[in-house]
């Protein structure tokens, strides 16, 4: 189970990007963060692993994963618990190539489309 309680996070010294948010995800559940621009989706994801990313700092509250508090923990220790953030966007692979697709488990079919060989 993952949860954060009373979480406050901010970019540097600016106004909080998250103001006392609570989130609970059960072991068999899924979470989708929806909201308008400025609603706090990015900072929530940036701090979800307990070690802030993208210049977001945790100002208050707690983050727990499987009953263990992970906010403020050593990043390697927090990552060993399980939660992490996988960045998205064009900056992940600066100039994507077919090799990147192959490494991601995608291979070309006879029709020229790509097929995944990764299974959930």
Backbone as ProteinMPNN parsed JSONL, in Angstrom:
{"seq_chain_A": "XXXXXXXXXXXXXXXXXXXXXXXXXXXXXXXXXXXXXXXXXXXXXXXXXXXXXXXXXXXXXXXXXXXXXXXXXXXXXXXXXXXXXXXXXXXXXXXXXXXXXXXXXXXXXXXXXXXXXXXX", "coords_chain_A": {"N_chain_A": [[0.841, -1.172, 0.0], [0.472, 2.266, -0.754], [0.872, 5.587, 0.374], [0.363, 9.069, 1.007], [0.332, 11.665, 3.388], [-0.939, 14.749, 4.393], [0.79, 16.176, 2.743], [3.049, 18.634, 1.748], [4.552, 20.406, -0.769], [7.042, 22.149, -2.642], [8.456, 24.269, -5.203], [11.551, 25.307, -4.791], [11.647, 28.37, -3.06], [9.15, 29.246, -3.601], [5.529, 29.638, -3.563], [3.625, 26.916, -2.143], [3.368, 24.016, -4.204], [1.941, 21.81, -3.751], [-0.56, 21.476, -1.384], [-1.023, 20.234, 1.565], [-1.84, 17.52, 0.742], [-3.529, 14.389, 0.502], [-3.207, 10.985, -0.248], [-4.101, 7.713, -1.102], [-3.319, 4.496, -2.064], [-4.288, 1.271, -2.636], [-2.895, -2.058, -2.387], [-3.757, -3.609, -4.549], [-4.746, -1.734, -6.212], [-5.118, 0.98, -8.596], [-3.907, 4.181, -9.579], [-4.893, 7.268, -10.889], [-3.891, 10.428, -11.743], [-5.579, 13.283, -12.207], [-6.22, 16.522, -13.508], [-6.419, 20.103, -13.918], [-4.141, 22.413, -15.533], [-1.564, 23.323, -13.363], [-2.612, 22.082, -11.164], [-1.132, 20.351, -9.593], [-0.186, 17.835, -10.36], [2.387, 17.13, -11.45], [4.291, 17.855, -9.323], [3.305, 16.086, -7.363], [3.851, 13.562, -8.466], [6.61, 13.864, -8.668], [7.533, 13.768, -6.038], [6.678, 11.326, -5.172], [8.229, 9.01, -4.845], [9.554, 9.477, -2.53], [11.961, 10.746, -2.647], [12.582, 13.742, -3.781], [12.241, 15.063, -7.116], [13.142, 17.061, -9.979], [13.531, 19.596, -8.807], [11.616, 19.885, -6.83], [10.704, 20.162, -3.479], [9.972, 18.506, -0.412], [7.982, 19.861, 2.043], [6.399, 19.365, 4.262], [4.51, 16.758, 5.91], [4.013, 13.209, 5.208], [5.282, 10.266, 3.525], [4.445, 7.028, 2.789], [5.226, 3.609, 2.168], [4.174, 0.393, 1.858], [3.876, 0.276, 4.646], [6.188, 1.475, 5.57], [7.938, 4.403, 6.276], [9.068, 6.588, 3.817], [9.76, 9.144, 2.981], [12.342, 11.493, 2.879], [14.188, 9.519, 3.274], [17.253, 7.821, 2.428], [17.836, 7.999, -1.03], [18.503, 5.584, -2.434], [17.72, 3.644, -0.598], [14.982, 4.188, -0.41], [14.204, 3.631, -3.033], [14.763, 0.915, -3.103], [12.62, -0.057, -1.697], [10.535, -0.049, -3.499], [8.745, 1.982, -4.797], [8.939, 4.317, -7.496], [9.756, 6.901, -9.887], [9.158, 7.166, -13.271], [10.445, 9.015, -15.761], [8.873, 10.891, -18.407], [8.31, 11.873, -21.821], [9.992, 13.718, -24.471], [12.592, 14.129, -23.645], [13.65, 11.866, -22.465], [14.794, 9.891, -24.189], [16.981, 11.354, -26.089], [17.25, 11.439, -28.971], [15.358, 9.395, -30.398], [15.783, 6.077, -31.664], [15.558, 3.175, -33.83], [16.883, 1.237, -32.425], [16.386, 1.97, -29.757], [13.679, 1.277, -29.596], [13.848, -1.496, -29.909], [15.294, -2.176, -27.602], [13.389, -1.548, -25.766], [11.667, -3.647, -25.989], [10.23, -3.807, -28.321], [9.691, -4.967, -31.587], [10.037, -4.977, -35.163], [7.316, -5.928, -37.303], [6.308, -7.985, -40.115], [4.747, -6.262, -41.596], [5.842, -3.827, -41.095], [5.06, -2.518, -38.829], [5.377, -2.084, -35.224], [5.796, -4.488, -32.668], [5.108, -5.486, -29.361], [7.041, -7.401, -27.145], [7.007, -7.637, -24.529], [5.403, -8.698, -21.623], [2.726, -8.197, -19.355]], "CA_chain_A": [[0.0, 0.0, 0.0], [1.184, 3.534, -0.843], [0.075, 6.722, 0.807], [0.982, 10.269, 1.563], [-0.609, 12.356, 4.278], [-0.592, 16.128, 4.725], [1.989, 16.494, 1.973], [3.27, 19.988, 1.239], [5.76, 20.405, -1.598], [7.209, 23.422, -3.347], [9.625, 24.495, -6.039], [12.381, 26.317, -4.138], [10.996, 29.16, -2.015], [7.855, 29.721, -4.098], [4.32, 29.138, -2.909], [3.529, 25.461, -2.268], [2.733, 23.425, -5.38], [0.99, 20.888, -3.113], [-0.956, 21.998, -0.06], [-1.612, 19.23, 2.46], [-2.557, 16.508, -0.028], [-3.599, 13.017, 1.005], [-3.406, 10.022, -1.322], [-3.995, 6.337, -0.639], [-3.467, 3.495, -3.123], [-4.191, -0.069, -2.065], [-1.955, -2.935, -3.074], [-4.304, -4.089, -5.817], [-5.403, -0.618, -6.883], [-4.402, 1.826, -9.554], [-4.161, 5.594, -9.323], [-4.767, 8.191, -12.011], [-3.922, 11.818, -11.295], [-6.2, 14.134, -13.218], [-6.423, 17.888, -13.053], [-6.069, 21.16, -14.857], [-2.786, 22.947, -15.423], [-1.319, 23.937, -12.067], [-3.316, 21.361, -10.098], [-0.174, 19.661, -8.74], [0.135, 16.472, -10.801], [3.836, 16.939, -11.582], [4.968, 17.763, -8.034], [2.881, 14.862, -6.672], [4.65, 12.47, -9.024], [8.024, 14.113, -8.398], [7.872, 13.406, -4.662], [6.033, 10.062, -4.81], [9.202, 8.01, -4.431], [10.18, 9.872, -1.28], [13.151, 11.548, -2.935], [12.077, 14.706, -4.759], [12.867, 15.268, -8.415], [12.768, 18.272, -10.726], [13.571, 20.785, -7.976], [10.495, 19.918, -5.886], [11.108, 19.771, -2.131], [8.897, 18.188, 0.529], [8.02, 20.795, 3.161], [5.703, 18.785, 5.41], [3.745, 15.56, 5.608], [4.746, 11.948, 5.174], [5.044, 9.337, 2.42], [4.639, 5.662, 3.281], [5.077, 2.526, 1.199], [4.119, -0.901, 2.548], [4.041, 0.479, 6.084], [7.495, 2.062, 5.889], [8.037, 5.81, 5.891], [10.176, 6.717, 2.872], [10.157, 10.523, 2.698], [13.583, 11.865, 3.555], [15.104, 8.386, 3.338], [18.271, 7.761, 1.396], [17.167, 7.625, -2.277], [18.713, 4.167, -2.757], [16.883, 2.861, 0.32], [13.585, 4.391, -0.816], [14.021, 2.909, -4.286], [14.763, -0.513, -2.793], [11.277, -0.405, -1.208], [9.676, -0.308, -4.639], [8.185, 3.069, -5.605], [9.871, 5.14, -8.253], [9.135, 7.702, -10.933], [9.752, 6.992, -14.586], [10.165, 10.243, -16.498], [8.324, 10.721, -19.743], [8.562, 12.999, -22.705], [11.051, 13.584, -25.461], [13.925, 14.238, -23.063], [14.118, 10.569, -21.965], [15.731, 9.473, -25.228], [17.156, 12.585, -26.842], [16.971, 11.252, -30.391], [14.987, 7.988, -30.464], [16.153, 5.289, -32.834], [14.981, 1.828, -33.838], [17.547, 0.5, -31.345], [15.652, 2.246, -28.519], [12.463, 0.477, -29.629], [14.231, -2.895, -29.655], [15.646, -2.301, -26.179], [12.14, -1.454, -25.018], [10.87, -4.834, -26.198], [9.436, -3.694, -29.541], [10.382, -5.404, -32.793], [9.203, -4.745, -36.341], [6.607, -7.051, -37.91], [6.446, -8.019, -41.573], [4.048, -5.113, -42.173], [6.55, -2.599, -40.753], [4.6, -2.023, -37.535], [6.169, -2.604, -34.11], [5.047, -5.365, -31.784], [5.73, -5.622, -28.054], [7.287, -8.752, -26.655], [6.929, -7.548, -23.082], [4.098, -9.113, -21.143], [2.505, -7.736, -17.976]], "C_chain_A": [[0.893, 1.245, 0.0], [0.284, 4.635, -0.324], [0.932, 7.914, 1.175], [-0.104, 11.021, 2.327], [-0.09, 13.742, 4.604], [0.608, 16.641, 3.957], [1.968, 17.934, 1.468], [4.577, 19.926, 0.461], [5.819, 21.71, -2.375], [8.452, 23.382, -4.221], [10.419, 25.62, -5.383], [11.624, 27.034, -3.035], [9.632, 29.681, -2.442], [6.711, 29.168, -3.259], [4.228, 27.627, -3.092], [2.811, 25.033, -3.549], [1.716, 22.372, -4.929], [0.696, 21.434, -1.73], [-1.726, 20.933, 0.702], [-2.46, 18.202, 1.699], [-2.484, 15.152, 0.664], [-3.891, 12.108, -0.181], [-3.222, 8.635, -0.742], [-4.247, 5.404, -1.812], [-3.29, 2.123, -2.483], [-3.292, -0.937, -2.936], [-2.468, -3.402, -4.433], [-4.953, -2.971, -6.624], [-4.513, 0.083, -7.884], [-4.793, 3.264, -9.263], [-3.974, 6.369, -10.62], [-4.872, 9.597, -11.441], [-4.442, 12.675, -12.435], [-6.351, 15.533, -12.654], [-5.998, 18.882, -14.11], [-4.622, 21.586, -14.662], [-2.637, 23.643, -14.078], [-1.98, 23.228, -10.906], [-2.382, 20.588, -9.182], [0.17, 18.246, -9.15], [1.643, 16.231, -10.841], [4.538, 16.909, -10.239], [4.563, 16.513, -7.24], [3.703, 13.669, -7.165], [6.124, 12.622, -8.67], [8.431, 13.698, -6.991], [7.373, 12.011, -4.274], [6.996, 8.98, -4.38], [9.923, 8.363, -3.156], [11.446, 10.682, -1.449], [12.812, 12.477, -4.089], [12.93, 14.825, -6.021], [12.452, 16.62, -8.962], [12.708, 19.528, -9.853], [12.411, 20.937, -7.009], [10.995, 19.426, -4.533], [9.881, 19.508, -1.27], [9.042, 19.116, 1.73], [7.367, 20.25, 4.416], [4.956, 17.539, 4.953], [4.621, 14.324, 5.576], [4.344, 11.125, 3.96], [5.388, 7.948, 2.94], [4.421, 4.661, 2.159], [5.208, 1.214, 1.948], [4.441, -0.758, 4.034], [5.353, 1.107, 6.507], [7.539, 3.504, 5.402], [9.264, 5.992, 5.009], [10.56, 8.154, 2.558], [11.39, 10.848, 3.523], [14.568, 10.722, 3.683], [16.165, 8.534, 2.255], [17.605, 7.308, 0.096], [17.327, 6.153, -2.651], [17.851, 3.275, -1.868], [15.409, 2.983, -0.049], [13.289, 3.609, -2.083], [13.974, 1.41, -4.044], [13.41, -0.98, -2.263], [10.334, -0.701, -2.366], [9.197, 0.886, -5.429], [9.27, 3.854, -6.324], [9.089, 5.985, -9.246], [9.889, 7.446, -12.217], [9.423, 8.237, -15.384], [9.588, 9.931, -17.876], [8.689, 11.923, -20.588], [9.755, 12.765, -23.613], [12.447, 13.609, -24.857], [14.46, 12.911, -22.534], [15.147, 9.984, -22.918], [15.859, 10.67, -26.161], [16.796, 12.485, -28.31], [16.629, 9.775, -30.589], [15.36, 7.328, -31.783], [15.431, 3.95, -32.768], [15.604, 1.002, -32.717], [16.853, 0.733, -30.01], [14.372, 1.418, -28.458], [12.772, -0.984, -29.333], [14.57, -3.107, -28.184], [14.414, -2.23, -25.298], [11.221, -2.636, -25.237], [9.997, -4.774, -27.435], [10.27, -4.144, -30.732], [9.46, -5.208, -33.992], [8.545, -6.042, -36.824], [6.814, -6.987, -39.417], [5.788, -6.803, -42.229], [4.731, -3.782, -41.855], [6.077, -1.951, -39.465], [5.504, -2.599, -36.441], [5.271, -3.372, -33.162], [5.821, -5.515, -30.479], [5.897, -7.095, -27.695], [7.332, -8.77, -25.134], [5.524, -7.918, -22.65], [3.941, -8.658, -19.7], [2.581, -8.877, -16.991]], "O_chain_A": [[1.931, 1.279, 0.662], [-0.925, 4.621, -0.553], [2.079, 7.774, 1.599], [-1.279, 11.011, 1.963], [1.052, 13.903, 5.035], [1.367, 17.46, 4.473], [1.004, 18.383, 0.848], [5.59, 19.449, 0.973], [4.793, 22.298, -2.718], [9.365, 22.583, -4.011], [9.993, 26.775, -5.419], [11.026, 26.394, -2.17], [9.019, 30.473, -1.725], [6.909, 28.342, -2.368], [4.706, 27.104, -4.099], [1.789, 25.606, -3.928], [0.753, 22.082, -5.638], [1.609, 21.811, -0.995], [-2.928, 20.755, 0.506], [-3.647, 18.038, 1.977], [-1.497, 14.824, 1.323], [-4.73, 12.43, -1.022], [-2.29, 8.401, 0.028], [-5.275, 5.509, -2.482], [-2.264, 1.848, -1.862], [-2.975, -0.588, -4.073], [-1.683, -3.57, -5.366], [-5.636, -3.236, -7.613], [-3.318, -0.192, -7.993], [-5.885, 3.53, -8.76], [-3.011, 6.149, -11.354], [-5.83, 9.918, -10.738], [-3.818, 12.775, -13.491], [-6.583, 15.706, -11.458], [-5.308, 18.541, -15.07], [-3.963, 21.152, -13.717], [-3.479, 24.455, -13.694], [-1.923, 23.711, -9.775], [-2.792, 20.198, -8.089], [0.767, 17.513, -8.361], [2.121, 15.225, -10.315], [5.335, 15.999, -10.012], [5.386, 15.943, -6.524], [4.188, 12.867, -6.367], [6.81, 11.635, -8.403], [9.581, 13.312, -6.778], [7.624, 11.561, -3.156], [6.612, 8.099, -3.611], [10.817, 7.631, -2.73], [11.952, 11.249, -0.48], [12.76, 12.049, -5.242], [14.155, 14.705, -5.99], [11.518, 17.245, -8.46], [11.919, 20.431, -10.129], [12.232, 22.005, -6.424], [11.642, 18.382, -4.454], [8.872, 20.203, -1.384], [10.097, 19.157, 2.363], [7.743, 20.633, 5.524], [4.793, 17.301, 3.756], [5.813, 14.379, 5.876], [3.238, 11.253, 3.434], [6.478, 7.719, 3.463], [3.547, 4.839, 1.311], [6.224, 0.952, 2.594], [5.178, -1.561, 4.605], [5.603, 1.256, 7.704], [7.213, 3.787, 4.249], [10.369, 5.606, 5.389], [11.592, 8.379, 1.925], [11.47, 10.521, 4.708], [15.685, 10.93, 4.156], [15.991, 9.28, 1.292], [16.871, 6.32, 0.109], [16.379, 5.537, -3.138], [17.313, 2.268, -2.329], [14.671, 1.999, -0.006], [12.232, 2.989, -2.196], [13.221, 0.702, -4.713], [13.081, -2.162, -2.362], [9.426, -1.52, -2.228], [9.23, 0.83, -6.658], [10.377, 4.026, -5.814], [7.885, 5.792, -9.417], [11.118, 7.502, -12.247], [8.253, 8.5, -15.663], [9.794, 8.85, -18.427], [9.306, 12.873, -20.107], [10.435, 11.742, -23.525], [13.397, 13.153, -25.493], [15.638, 12.838, -22.182], [16.247, 9.621, -22.503], [14.946, 10.962, -26.934], [16.108, 13.356, -28.841], [17.511, 8.981, -30.914], [15.269, 7.925, -32.856], [14.776, 3.633, -31.775], [14.933, 0.16, -32.122], [16.736, -0.192, -29.207], [14.012, 0.912, -27.396], [12.04, -1.637, -28.589], [14.173, -4.11, -27.591], [14.397, -2.792, -24.203], [10.101, -2.643, -24.728], [9.105, -5.607, -27.594], [11.426, -3.745, -30.87], [8.238, -5.265, -33.853], [9.145, -7.115, -36.76], [7.423, -6.049, -39.931], [6.22, -6.362, -43.294], [4.265, -2.728, -42.288], [6.635, -0.937, -39.045], [6.304, -3.498, -36.703], [4.141, -2.97, -32.884], [7.043, -5.656, -30.49], [5.006, -7.915, -27.916], [7.655, -9.79, -24.525], [4.552, -7.482, -23.268], [4.886, -8.718, -18.914], [2.418, -8.667, -15.789]]}, "name": "protein", "num_of_chains": 1, "seq": "XXXXXXXXXXXXXXXXXXXXXXXXXXXXXXXXXXXXXXXXXXXXXXXXXXXXXXXXXXXXXXXXXXXXXXXXXXXXXXXXXXXXXXXXXXXXXXXXXXXXXXXXXXXXXXXXXXXXXXXX"}
